[in-house]
Structure formats: C-alpha cells, structure tokens
Amino acid sequence: MLILQRRKGQALSINHNITLTVVDAGTDWVKLAIDAPKEIPILRTELKEAAAKPESFCNCLPSSFGGDSKEKVKNRTWKKNKVFSSKSCL
C-alpha cells in the first residue's frame, strides 16, 4: 500500500489515464474528483461489497435514489458522472 499526502487542489496520476484530485478536505474526511475512462468502474467499497450480494444491493442505496424497487434499479441507466453503473453492479 502506498500512502501519500496531498493538499486541496493537488492531484496524483495512476496508470497514465486516471487522475485523482483533492477537491476539499476536513479533519476526518476528504472529497476526491476522479477522472478516469468510462470503461473503468469506480465504486465505493461499501457498494462493491453490497454488489457481491445482489439481494442486499438496493438496501445500501442512499435515500436520494427515491427508494426505488430492485427492478427499477436494475433497469436504470446511469449517467457517466454517477458513482456507479447499475449494469456492472447487478
């Protein structure tokens, strides 16, 4: 594991095609901007773990998704800038 210190506005590159930029930071949190090709899936760890168990996947979605049924979530097409693609998770 590589541990780096970055300040607000600073970035790091991974494999010539992924850039992580620190947008904001607090005492116990950090906000990152991730610039990566569309075909590279990006998931928060808790969603990745939930995606491994499809029956519990919809229960981990934030309430901002409107509490949609599992069927609605499976059929939803996500925009490029969303955190994950439902097709790759389910």
N, C-alpha and C positions, 0 to 999 in steps of 0.2 A: 504494500500500500504506500502510495506517495502522498505526503501531507504538505500542502502549500499554503502560504499566507498571501492573500490578495486584499487590496483595498477597494472601496467603492470606485467603479469606473474601470478597474483593471480587469484583464481577461487572461485566459490561457487557451491554448490550442491542443486538440487531440487529433492525431492522425491526419493532419492537413485539411480536414473537411468539417471539423466540429470545433466551435468556439464557445467557451463558457465565459460570460461576463458578469461580474458582481454589480448588480443594479442598486442594491441597498443592503444594509446590514444593521442589526441591533445587537443587544447583549447576548441573546440566546437564539437568534435566527439569522438567516441570510436569504436574500432574494436573488435568484440567478436568471439570466437570459441565456437560452441555449439556441445556437444557430447550427443546425445540422441538416443534412439532406433528408428529404421527405421519406425516403425508404428506410431510414434508421428509426426504429421505435424508441420512444422515450417514455418511461413510466416511473412514477414514484414507487418506491419499494413496496409500500403497503398495497398499492393497486396491482403490482406484479404478483405478489403473493396471493391476493384475492382472485386474480385471473386464473391461477392454477386450480382454483376451486370454483367453477362456474356457478354452482348453486348459491354461493355466498357473494358473488361479484356485485350484484345490484345493491346489496345491503351496505356496501362500502362507499357507494357513490354519494357525493355531497348532496344535501337537500336542494341545492341550487339547480339540480337537474330535474326538479319537479316531482320526484318520487315516481318516475315512470315505471311501468311494469317491465319485467325482464324481456318480454317480447319486443316492446318498443325500443329498449336499449340495444338489443341485438341488431335491430334493423336500422338504427340511427347511423347516418353518415356524418362523420366529424370533419370539421374544417382543418386545414393544415396546421394552424396555430394552436389547436387544442392540445391538451396534455397527452392524450392517447387516442388511438383509433380503436373503436369497438370491434372491428373485424379482426384485428390482430390479438385482441384480448379474449375473445369468446370462441 
